């Protein structure tokens, strides 16, 4: 069935602000194909500040773990200013990892990624099938909530990314 977050067209917009450290370790490990790596991002939906997620994505071989927590628009602004003090008050992931990366490795915003997602769910093994399209990217200038934030296409109009996610096995 279609994802419950989809609008009447069956889609929703995703905008992510990716962070990296002063050594660009996330980018370097991704390009090198390192089996164990992590990345940090802030994600919003439909260019709105109604839901703002702070995420840490960990990859170890073929396994991926995403840790996520909601943050406020004010906390988002604090992160942009390099202030992660609010993260110390929370005792759950990914707050500690983000705080450590911010204070010890100089975590800072590096890239905006935009796309439109068409998603379907199947309850057995929490299967999710997504089609990401209208892929765009830009520099982190201005507000991620700005509907006119300058982003440019990074693929032709026909290109889609198909992703199949599941827990233990694909039914």
C-alpha positions as CSV (number, residue, x, y, z in Angstrom):
1,X,0.0,0.0,0.0
2,X,1.2,3.6,-0.4
3,X,3.1,5.2,2.4
4,X,0.8,7.0,4.9
5,X,2.9,10.2,4.5
6,X,2.1,10.6,0.8
7,X,-0.1,13.3,-0.5
8,X,-3.0,12.8,-3.0
9,X,-0.4,12.2,-5.8
10,X,1.2,9.4,-3.8
11,X,4.4,11.3,-3.2
12,X,6.2,13.6,-0.7
13,X,9.2,15.9,-0.9
14,X,12.4,15.2,1.1
15,X,15.1,17.7,1.8
16,X,18.2,16.7,3.7
17,X,21.0,18.8,5.0
18,X,24.1,16.7,5.2
19,X,27.0,17.4,7.7
20,X,30.6,16.4,7.5
21,X,33.6,16.9,9.7
22,X,36.7,19.1,9.0
23,X,38.4,16.2,7.2
24,X,35.3,15.4,5.0
25,X,35.4,11.9,6.5
26,X,31.8,11.0,5.5
27,X,32.5,11.9,1.9
28,X,35.9,10.2,1.8
29,X,34.7,6.9,3.3
30,X,31.7,6.9,0.9
31,X,33.9,7.4,-2.2
32,X,36.4,4.9,-1.0
33,X,33.6,2.3,-0.4
34,X,34.6,1.8,3.2
35,X,32.4,-0.9,4.7
36,X,32.0,0.8,8.1
37,X,31.0,4.4,7.9
38,X,28.5,7.0,9.3
39,X,26.8,10.2,8.2
40,X,24.8,12.8,9.8
41,X,21.9,14.8,8.5
42,X,18.9,16.9,9.3
43,X,15.8,15.9,7.3
44,X,12.6,17.8,6.6
45,X,9.5,16.9,4.6
46,X,7.5,19.0,2.1
47,X,9.8,22.0,2.8
48,X,8.0,22.4,6.2
49,X,9.3,22.8,9.7
50,X,6.5,20.7,11.1
51,X,8.8,17.6,11.3
52,X,12.5,18.1,11.7
53,X,14.6,14.9,12.2
54,X,18.3,14.8,13.3
55,X,19.7,11.5,12.0
56,X,22.8,9.4,12.2
57,X,23.1,6.7,9.6
58,X,25.6,3.9,10.3
59,X,26.7,1.3,7.7
60,X,28.5,-1.9,8.5
61,X,29.0,-4.2,5.5
62,X,25.5,-4.8,4.2
63,X,23.7,-3.7,7.4
64,X,22.4,-0.2,7.9
65,X,21.2,1.4,11.1
66,X,19.5,4.7,11.3
67,X,19.2,6.6,14.6
68,X,16.8,9.5,14.6
69,X,15.3,12.0,16.9
70,X,13.0,15.0,16.5
71,X,14.4,18.5,17.0
72,X,12.8,21.9,17.0
73,X,13.5,24.7,14.6
74,X,15.3,26.6,17.3
75,X,17.5,23.5,18.0
76,X,18.2,23.2,14.3
77,X,19.4,26.8,14.3
78,X,21.6,26.0,17.3
79,X,23.2,23.2,15.3
80,X,23.9,25.5,12.4
81,X,25.6,27.9,14.8
82,X,27.8,25.0,16.1
83,X,26.0,24.8,19.4
84,X,25.0,21.3,20.3
85,X,24.5,21.9,24.0
86,X,20.8,20.9,23.9
87,X,22.0,17.4,22.8
88,X,23.5,16.8,26.2
89,X,20.1,16.9,27.9
90,X,18.8,14.0,25.8
91,X,19.9,10.5,26.7
92,X,19.1,8.8,23.4
93,X,20.8,8.2,20.1
94,X,21.9,9.9,18.0
95,X,22.3,12.9,20.3
96,X,25.6,11.8,21.9
97,X,27.2,10.9,18.6
98,X,26.2,14.2,17.0
99,X,27.4,16.2,20.0
100,X,30.8,14.3,19.9
101,X,31.2,14.9,16.1
102,X,30.2,18.6,16.5
103,X,32.6,19.3,19.3
104,X,35.5,17.0,18.6
105,X,35.5,16.7,14.8
106,X,34.1,20.1,13.7
107,X,30.8,18.8,12.2
108,X,29.3,21.4,9.9
109,X,26.7,21.6,7.0
110,X,28.1,20.7,3.6
111,X,25.3,19.7,1.2
112,X,21.6,20.0,0.5
113,X,19.9,17.0,-1.2
114,X,16.3,17.3,-2.5
115,X,14.1,14.7,-4.1
116,X,10.5,13.5,-4.5
117,X,9.7,10.1,-3.0
118,X,7.0,7.6,-4.0
119,X,6.9,5.0,-1.3
120,X,5.1,1.7,-0.7
121,X,4.9,-0.4,2.4
122,X,4.3,-4.1,3.1
123,X,3.8,-5.1,6.8
124,X,5.7,-8.4,6.7
125,X,9.3,-7.7,7.7
126,X,8.5,-4.0,7.4
127,X,9.3,-4.0,3.7
128,X,9.5,-0.5,2.1
129,X,9.9,0.1,-1.6
130,X,10.8,3.7,-2.6
131,X,11.3,5.5,-5.8
132,X,13.2,8.7,-5.5
133,X,13.0,11.1,-8.4
134,X,13.5,14.8,-9.4
135,X,17.0,14.5,-7.7
136,X,18.6,17.9,-6.9
137,X,21.4,19.2,-4.8
138,X,22.8,22.5,-3.6
139,X,25.1,24.3,-1.2
140,X,23.7,25.0,2.3
141,X,23.0,28.7,1.8
142,X,19.9,30.1,3.2
143,X,17.1,28.3,5.0
144,X,16.3,24.6,4.3
145,X,12.7,25.6,4.8
146,X,12.8,28.1,1.9
147,X,10.7,26.7,-0.9
148,X,12.9,28.6,-3.4
149,X,16.3,27.4,-2.0
150,X,18.6,27.2,-5.0
151,X,19.2,23.6,-6.0
152,X,20.1,22.1,-9.3
153,X,19.3,18.8,-11.0
154,X,21.9,16.1,-10.5
155,X,20.3,13.6,-12.9
156,X,18.1,13.6,-15.9
157,X,14.4,13.7,-15.5
158,X,13.9,10.0,-16.2
159,X,16.4,8.8,-13.5
160,X,15.0,7.3,-10.3
161,X,16.6,5.5,-7.4
162,X,14.8,2.3,-6.4
163,X,15.4,1.2,-2.8
164,X,14.1,-1.9,-1.1
165,X,14.3,-1.9,2.6
166,X,13.4,-4.8,5.0
167,X,14.3,-6.2,8.4
168,X,15.6,-9.8,8.2
169,X,14.6,-11.1,4.9
170,X,12.7,-10.0,1.8
171,X,9.4,-12.0,1.6
